[in-house]
Amino acid sequence: MAAPSASSAVTHGGPAGRAPSGRVPGAAPRQPAGTVRPRRRSSLRRNRYRGRNLLVLALFLLPAVALYGWLFIGSVGQTVLYSFYDWNAVSDPVPVGLDNFTRLAADPIFGQALVNTLYMTGLLVFVQLPGAFLLAWFLYRRVRGWRFLRTVYFLPVVISTAAVALLFGFLYEPNFGVLNALLERVGLDDLGRDWLGDPLTAMTAVSVPLLWKEVGLMMIILLAAMQGLPGEVLEAAEIDGVNGYQRLRHIVLPLLSRAIGLCLLLCITTAFKVFDFVLLMTGGGPGNRTEITGSYLYAQGFERFEYGYGSAVAVVLTLVVVLVVSIPRLFRLVMRRPTP
């Protein structure tokens, strides 16, 4: 009888002891081609590692979150609660419901303060912000001595408010002030006046120191955004024959929209929270013509000790600021809505 061939030994099993399929007996079955074994152990280990990291992160964040909740969220909730009480910080709080808000709606001084604050906001938005943009663009063009000028423009930001108020108080002094002396020197002495005592000029005179002090901060924000502009885009526009105004209007301003929006937000919040210039320069006079919401809130809470009414003022001011800040965002959402 002929000996079995090698092919029959592979097919039917032979002296090598291999299984008919060509694998060693007792070995694990082969996975079909194109399949991947599930890595359960590695995924479980990875999930445990992530869970441990999240736990450590939560433990590190817990003190900061607790401090934030106690100082900010707790204070806001307490202010809202006190707005429904009549309290002078000495006697027991007396619940009065909505009487504080009713009194606030009929208070003519608060209405005057709100109008003055909106006027200051307009000066910050339409005078300070364009001025800061021009200064930033001037420095962005790398004029001679631009590093020194950048320091000079930013210097008022680090000066204390009291020093700035005192400086402008000397400038506005009606008898020996620099402003009236300068007008008299150039032959315009008829324009000289008591700038802080005249109801027509008092609010503008109080707002000018704020504009001068804060313009450097806006300039630095806009200058930093300009330094991040893509140079190839500006070079391509210049090669294509785009003039300076078109490049500024259609390229630079759209690319700086986020920085300008941040500056706009800072202008609004600054106008509604400032009170120190009014407190140091005029005290709200003459005849409440320079009273703003910040100084009015300070007077109610810390001079007259009407903490319930002052809390109601704070709640209303918060709602007004949220509404004013939300107007540009709502306008953008309306403009982006597709027309039917």
DOPA-358960 format. One line per field, with one value per residue (C-alpha): x, y, z. Coordinates in Angstrom, 3 decimals, padded with zeros to 6 digits. Layout:
c1	(X,...)
c2	(Y,...)
c3	(Z,...)
***
This chain:
c1	(000.000,001.320,002.227,-000.132,000.890,001.720,-001.498,-003.621,-001.721,-002.644,-006.239,-007.071,-004.576,-001.222,001.701,002.498,-000.606,-002.214,-005.955,-007.774,-008.004,-004.234,-004.130,-002.553,-005.008,-006.064,-005.147,-007.663,-009.722,-008.517,-010.412,-011.895,-009.968,-010.966,-012.286,-010.834,-010.919,-012.748,-010.355,-012.538,-009.741,-008.066,-011.375,-012.250,-008.795,-009.143,-012.557,-011.202,-008.296,-010.638,-012.936,-009.981,-008.829,-012.306,-012.456,-009.090,-010.150,-013.407,-011.538,-009.230,-012.139,-014.352,-012.765,-012.933,-016.530,-017.547,-015.875,-017.494,-020.901,-020.548,-019.202,-021.098,-024.164,-024.946,-024.532,-026.787,-029.456,-029.209,-029.546,-032.674,-034.088,-033.398,-035.082,-038.432,-037.647,-037.343,-034.021,-031.485,-028.873,-029.735,-033.334,-034.994,-035.940,-039.613,-041.176,-042.741,-043.384,-042.986,-043.078,-039.379,-039.832,-042.977,-041.091,-038.219,-040.510,-041.862,-038.462,-037.493,-033.881,-033.417,-034.870,-032.411,-029.554,-030.542,-030.630,-027.215,-025.802,-027.106,-025.537,-022.202,-022.593,-023.097,-019.908,-017.956,-019.307,-019.255,-016.263,-013.937,-014.188,-013.490,-010.666,-009.135,-009.419,-007.634,-004.847,-004.478,-004.391,-001.839,000.429,-000.222,001.278,004.588,005.182,008.424,008.484,005.423,006.684,007.038,003.656,002.046,003.307,002.133,-001.357,-001.699,-000.335,-003.714,-005.098,-002.736,-003.300,-005.712,-009.184,-008.671,-005.585,-007.396,-010.407,-008.117,-006.214,-009.325,-010.739,-007.780,-008.319,-012.007,-011.558,-013.471,-011.100,-007.552,-008.158,-006.037,-008.992,-010.438,-006.945,-006.247,-009.519,-008.724,-005.242,-006.608,-009.310,-012.237,-012.770,-016.524,-016.614,-015.087,-017.453,-017.758,-017.571,-018.644,-021.229,-023.004,-025.906,-025.243,-021.626,-021.409,-022.244,-019.841,-017.108,-017.486,-017.431,-014.251,-011.893,-013.425,-012.892,-009.291,-008.534,-010.089,-009.142,-005.749,-007.317,-009.484,-006.460,-004.385,-007.200,-007.651,-003.901,-003.438,-006.237,-004.663,-001.310,-003.032,-004.418,-003.295,-000.643,-001.166,-004.767,-003.759,-000.913,-003.242,-005.709,-002.942,-001.727,-005.284,-005.417,-007.684,-007.272,-006.816,-010.457,-011.756,-009.155,-010.162,-013.894,-014.161,-011.182,-009.873,-013.169,-014.793,-011.687,-011.750,-015.442,-014.823,-012.384,-014.714,-017.593,-015.504,-014.700,-018.364,-019.279,-016.635,-017.974,-021.502,-020.501,-018.084,-020.753,-023.202,-020.749,-018.694,-019.482,-016.122,-015.664,-019.083,-018.485,-015.118,-015.852,-019.484,-021.259,-024.141,-024.723,-025.663,-029.293,-028.682,-027.534,-024.474,-026.161,-025.631,-026.909,-023.698,-023.529,-027.275,-026.949,-023.985,-025.879,-028.949,-027.043,-024.029,-025.041,-028.755,-028.585,-031.676,-030.415,-033.784,-034.328,-030.684,-031.034,-034.051,-031.961,-029.222,-031.699,-033.190,-029.741,-028.705,-031.749,-031.105,-027.465,-028.453,-031.038,-028.646,-025.895,-028.319,-029.582,-026.640,-026.839,-030.591,-030.098,-027.523,-029.860,-032.691,-030.470,-029.226,-032.746,-033.544,-036.339,-039.359)
c2	(000.000,003.437,005.858,008.766,011.983,015.227,016.828,014.029,014.324,017.989,017.373,014.309,014.641,012.914,011.951,015.639,015.652,018.739,019.185,019.012,022.828,023.204,024.497,022.870,020.868,022.749,026.197,029.064,029.470,032.100,035.354,036.010,038.449,042.103,041.738,043.437,041.936,044.081,045.621,045.516,045.636,048.682,050.556,049.783,050.902,054.093,054.845,054.299,056.618,059.331,058.936,059.280,062.429,063.943,063.220,064.899,067.869,068.198,068.146,070.936,073.024,072.544,075.318,077.851,076.935,077.120,080.525,081.805,080.568,082.137,085.523,086.033,083.846,084.155,087.941,088.271,086.132,088.121,091.399,090.159,089.031,092.359,094.266,093.089,094.401,097.723,097.475,099.945,097.364,098.071,097.092,093.890,093.698,094.431,092.800,095.398,093.374,095.447,098.828,099.480,098.900,101.061,103.849,103.451,103.746,107.068,108.462,111.385,111.387,107.795,108.682,111.572,109.288,106.710,109.376,110.668,107.144,106.530,109.838,108.723,105.376,107.208,109.212,106.050,104.219,106.996,109.049,106.854,103.697,105.426,107.387,104.182,102.611,105.543,105.410,101.651,102.003,104.805,102.550,099.567,101.507,101.505,105.250,106.610,106.268,104.046,102.103,105.288,106.552,103.251,103.713,107.320,106.445,103.605,105.538,107.034,103.526,102.845,106.237,106.146,107.561,110.018,111.475,111.837,113.497,115.890,116.731,117.559,119.453,121.834,122.103,122.973,125.418,128.587,131.207,129.967,126.790,125.949,125.647,129.097,130.632,129.049,130.355,133.812,133.688,132.956,135.607,133.285,134.353,134.603,130.798,130.434,129.208,127.030,123.780,121.562,124.004,124.797,122.368,122.529,121.365,119.488,116.012,116.297,117.680,114.697,112.222,113.553,112.263,108.795,108.863,109.979,107.328,104.330,105.017,103.347,100.036,099.978,100.935,098.015,095.528,096.761,096.964,093.361,092.301,094.262,092.593,089.261,090.232,087.922,089.818,087.866,089.068,092.725,092.278,090.607,093.469,096.002,094.134,094.084,097.868,098.238,101.683,102.395,103.163,100.064,097.895,099.329,099.092,095.677,093.761,095.185,096.013,092.601,090.828,092.973,092.425,090.298,092.781,095.689,093.770,093.248,096.958,097.804,095.543,097.189,100.649,099.732,098.045,100.852,103.515,101.666,100.832,104.027,106.364,107.566,110.454,111.861,111.307,113.087,115.904,116.999,114.742,114.495,118.242,120.748,119.822,116.103,116.967,114.712,111.962,108.578,105.149,104.083,107.172,106.989,103.358,104.231,107.122,105.012,102.089,103.635,107.219,106.946,103.321,102.314,098.856,097.548,100.396,100.264,096.548,097.288,099.829,097.221,094.636,097.086,098.209,094.601,094.005,097.216,096.268,092.774,094.288,096.869,094.298,091.848,094.330,093.848,090.066,090.054,092.309,089.907,086.949,088.763,089.711,086.122,084.694,083.506,085.355,083.236)
c3	(000.000,-000.846,001.939,002.516,000.808,002.594,001.409,002.852,006.130,006.372,005.396,007.448,010.232,010.208,012.280,012.957,015.207,013.644,013.498,010.155,010.022,010.300,013.928,016.933,019.046,022.163,020.748,020.831,017.661,015.228,014.872,011.443,009.321,009.816,013.386,016.507,019.946,022.513,024.988,028.054,030.560,028.979,028.707,032.325,033.406,031.379,032.893,036.387,035.632,034.332,037.310,039.670,037.849,038.016,041.730,042.332,040.184,042.114,045.433,044.254,042.920,045.966,048.114,045.265,044.409,048.064,048.472,045.261,046.347,049.778,048.636,045.370,045.081,048.769,048.670,045.628,047.244,050.465,048.546,046.795,050.141,051.864,049.029,050.464,053.961,055.753,057.580,058.925,060.051,063.728,064.357,063.214,059.523,058.846,055.757,053.459,050.296,047.133,048.874,048.205,044.477,044.421,046.157,043.715,040.699,042.014,043.097,040.820,042.074,040.956,037.557,037.259,038.318,035.704,032.972,034.029,034.008,030.497,029.425,030.881,029.119,025.835,026.388,027.134,024.095,021.505,022.706,024.743,022.629,019.267,020.900,022.253,018.806,017.165,019.739,019.283,015.488,015.801,017.881,015.640,012.730,014.642,014.640,016.044,019.820,019.923,022.959,024.997,023.826,024.786,028.333,028.446,027.216,029.706,032.696,033.817,034.328,037.229,038.894,041.820,041.409,044.250,042.557,039.238,040.903,042.777,039.583,037.592,040.564,040.284,036.537,036.971,039.884,038.865,040.408,039.795,037.778,034.760,032.371,033.020,033.009,029.625,028.207,029.500,027.996,024.493,024.753,025.493,029.084,028.432,028.263,031.721,034.427,037.479,035.538,038.422,039.761,036.499,035.864,032.112,032.322,035.642,034.319,031.395,033.649,035.987,033.090,031.460,034.223,033.876,030.111,030.538,033.153,031.382,027.757,028.228,029.216,026.095,024.000,025.318,024.635,021.072,020.452,021.572,019.214,016.348,016.895,016.338,012.936,010.092,008.185,004.960,004.734,005.062,002.571,000.071,000.411,-000.148,-003.239,-004.592,-004.395,-001.335,000.174,003.874,004.651,002.867,004.588,007.950,007.287,005.653,007.080,010.341,012.062,011.381,012.657,015.815,016.522,019.626,021.155,020.388,021.969,025.112,025.275,024.784,027.698,029.876,028.991,030.061,033.314,034.203,033.805,036.062,038.847,039.116,042.007,043.337,040.881,041.761,045.467,045.432,042.968,043.383,045.878,043.419,043.084,042.011,042.538,041.852,038.327,038.692,040.686,039.045,039.970,041.696,043.914,044.609,045.698,047.913,049.508,050.289,051.744,053.499,054.275,055.067,056.255,054.317,053.454,052.314,049.868,048.791,048.083,045.891,043.988,043.521,042.197,039.695,038.539,037.983,035.808,033.863,033.210,032.063,029.726,028.277,027.765,026.125,023.522,021.079,021.424,020.802,017.784,016.316,016.866,015.107,012.180,011.783,011.716,008.162,006.453,005.380)
***
